[in-house]
Amino acid sequence: MSLWCIALVYFIVIDPQTIGFISLCPLHNLGFSFCPGCGLGHSLSLFIHGYITESFAAHPLGIPAAFILLHRILTLIQNIIEQKTLLQSTF
């Protein structure tokens, strides 16, 4: 869960409109020109900052990915709370 939260904080902190956006894509960094996931992180960052049309242009799955990540984080938090509650009720 912490990895997902760190990734979302990273996308919140960076400025998606700056030139020279740092790519974390291993394929891009190795010099490959095509990667099906490239632009997804940029799209997430644009969406988080409110640039909806630019987000969709960067990668069409960026907006759904944002909601999927948020849902996953909330589910993990809910599971942690339920486990703590279950442990406390057994003692």
Backbone hydrogen bonds in HBPLUS format (Angstrom, degrees):
<---DONOR---> <-ACCEPTOR-->    atom                        ^
c    i                          cat <-CA-CA->   ^        H-A-AA   ^      H-
h    n   atom  resd res      DA  || num        DHA   H-A  angle D-A-AA Bond
n    s   type  num  typ     dist DA aas  dist angle  dist       angle   num
A0005-CYS N   A0001-MET O   3.10 MM   4  6.42 161.3  2.13 154.7 160.1     1
A0006-ILE N   A0002-SER O   2.87 MM   4  6.02 159.7  1.91 149.5 155.0     2
A0007-ALA N   A0003-LEU O   2.97 MM   4  6.15 157.0  2.02 146.0 152.4     3
A0008-LEU N   A0004-TRP O   2.99 MM   4  6.27 159.2  2.04 148.6 153.7     4
A0009-VAL N   A0005-CYS O   2.91 MM   4  6.15 157.7  1.96 149.6 156.0     5
A0010-TYR N   A0006-ILE O   2.89 MM   4  6.10 154.8  1.95 147.6 154.7     6
A0011-PHE N   A0007-ALA O   3.01 MM   4  6.32 155.5  2.07 147.7 153.7     7
A0012-ILE N   A0008-LEU O   2.95 MM   4  6.20 137.7  2.14 141.3 153.2     8
A0012-ILE N   A0009-VAL O   3.15 MM   3  4.96 125.0  2.47  90.7 105.2     9
A0013-VAL N   A0009-VAL O   2.89 MM   4  6.09 155.2  1.95 151.8 157.9    10
A0014-ILE N   A0010-TYR O   3.07 MM   4  6.19 166.1  2.09 155.7 158.1    11
A0018-THR N   A0015-ASP O   3.35 MM   3  5.91 171.9  2.35 118.1 120.5    12
A0029-ASN N   A0025-CYS O   3.00 MM   4  6.20 160.7  2.04 151.5 157.2    13
A0030-LEU N   A0026-PRO O   3.00 MM   4  6.12 129.0  2.27 135.3 147.6    14
A0030-LEU N   A0027-LEU O   3.21 MM   3  5.08 133.7  2.43  91.7 104.2    15
A0032-PHE N   A0027-LEU O   3.01 MM   5  5.47 152.6  2.09 160.9 152.7    16
A0031-GLY N   A0028-HIS O   3.08 MM   3  5.22 157.4  2.14 103.8 110.8    17
A0038-CYS N   A0035-CYS O   3.21 MM   3  5.37 150.0  2.31 105.5 113.9    18
A0040-LEU N   A0037-GLY O   3.01 MM   3  5.65 159.0  2.06 140.9 143.8    19
A0043-SER N   A0039-GLY O   2.75 MM   4  5.81 152.5  1.83 142.0 150.4    20
A0044-LEU N   A0040-LEU O   2.86 MM   4  6.15 153.9  1.93 147.6 154.5    21
A0045-SER N   A0041-GLY O   2.96 MM   4  6.21 160.9  2.00 148.6 153.4    22
A0046-LEU N   A0042-HIS O   2.89 MM   4  6.14 160.3  1.93 150.9 156.5    23
A0047-PHE N   A0043-SER O   2.93 MM   4  6.12 160.0  1.97 148.9 154.3    24
A0048-ILE N   A0044-LEU O   2.91 MM   4  6.14 162.9  1.94 152.4 156.9    25
A0049-HIS N   A0045-SER O   3.08 MM   4  6.26 145.0  2.20 143.3 152.2    26
A0051-TYR N   A0046-LEU O   2.85 MM   5  5.10 155.2  1.92 154.4 147.0    27
A0050-GLY N   A0047-PHE O   2.97 MM   3  5.03 159.0  2.02 104.9 111.3    28
A0055-SER N   A0051-TYR O   2.90 MM   4  5.93 145.9  2.02 142.2 152.3    29
A0056-PHE N   A0052-ILE O   3.02 MM   4  6.33 158.6  2.06 152.5 157.1    30
A0057-ALA N   A0053-THR O   3.00 MM   4  6.22 150.6  2.09 142.1 150.5    31
A0058-ALA N   A0054-GLU O   2.93 MM   4  6.13 146.4  2.04 144.2 152.7    32
A0059-HIS N   A0055-SER O   3.16 MM   4  6.42 161.4  2.19 152.4 156.0    33
A0062-GLY N   A0059-HIS O   3.09 MM   3  5.53 168.9  2.10 121.7 123.7    34
A0065-ALA N   A0061-LEU O   2.95 MM   4  5.97 151.7  2.04 143.2 152.2    35
A0066-ALA N   A0062-GLY O   3.01 MM   4  6.24 143.3  2.15 142.0 150.8    36
A0067-PHE N   A0063-ILE O   3.34 MM   4  6.72 157.5  2.39 151.3 155.5    37
A0068-ILE N   A0064-PRO O   2.92 MM   4  6.17 154.1  1.99 150.5 158.7    38
A0069-LEU N   A0065-ALA O   2.87 MM   4  6.02 162.7  1.90 150.5 154.4    39
A0070-LEU N   A0066-ALA O   3.01 MM   4  6.18 161.4  2.05 144.8 150.3    40
A0071-HIS N   A0067-PHE O   2.89 MM   4  6.01 159.7  1.93 144.5 150.4    41
A0072-ARG N   A0068-ILE O   2.89 MM   4  6.09 157.0  1.94 147.3 153.9    42
A0073-ILE N   A0069-LEU O   2.92 MM   4  6.16 162.3  1.95 153.8 157.9    43
A0074-LEU N   A0070-LEU O   2.99 MM   4  6.20 167.5  2.01 152.3 155.7    44
A0075-THR N   A0071-HIS O   2.88 MM   4  6.07 153.5  1.95 147.9 155.6    45
A0076-LEU N   A0072-ARG O   2.94 MM   4  6.17 158.7  1.98 149.8 155.2    46
A0077-ILE N   A0073-ILE O   2.95 MM   4  6.21 158.1  2.00 151.7 157.8    47
A0078-GLN N   A0074-LEU O   2.93 MM   4  6.11 158.4  1.98 145.4 151.4    48
A0079-ASN N   A0075-THR O   2.92 MM   4  6.18 153.5  1.99 147.3 154.5    49
A0080-ILE N   A0076-LEU O   3.00 MM   4  6.25 154.4  2.06 147.1 153.6    50
A0081-ILE N   A0077-ILE O   3.00 MM   4  6.28 160.8  2.04 151.6 156.6    51
A0082-GLU N   A0078-GLN O   2.95 MM   4  6.16 160.5  1.98 149.0 154.4    52
A0083-GLN N   A0079-ASN O   2.92 MM   4  6.09 154.9  1.98 146.5 153.2    53
A0084-LYS N   A0080-ILE O   2.99 MM   4  6.23 161.1  2.02 150.6 155.3    54
A0085-THR N   A0081-ILE O   2.94 MM   4  6.14 157.2  1.99 148.3 155.1    55
A0086-LEU N   A0082-GLU O   2.86 MM   4  6.04 156.1  1.92 145.9 152.6    56
A0087-LEU N   A0083-GLN O   2.89 MM   4  6.10 159.9  1.93 150.2 155.5    57
A0088-GLN N   A0084-LYS O   2.97 MM   4  6.13 156.3  2.03 146.2 152.4    58
A0089-SER N   A0085-THR O   3.00 MM   4  6.18 146.5  2.11 143.9 152.8    59
A0090-THR N   A0086-LEU O   3.21 MM   4  6.40 131.6  2.46 140.6 151.7    60
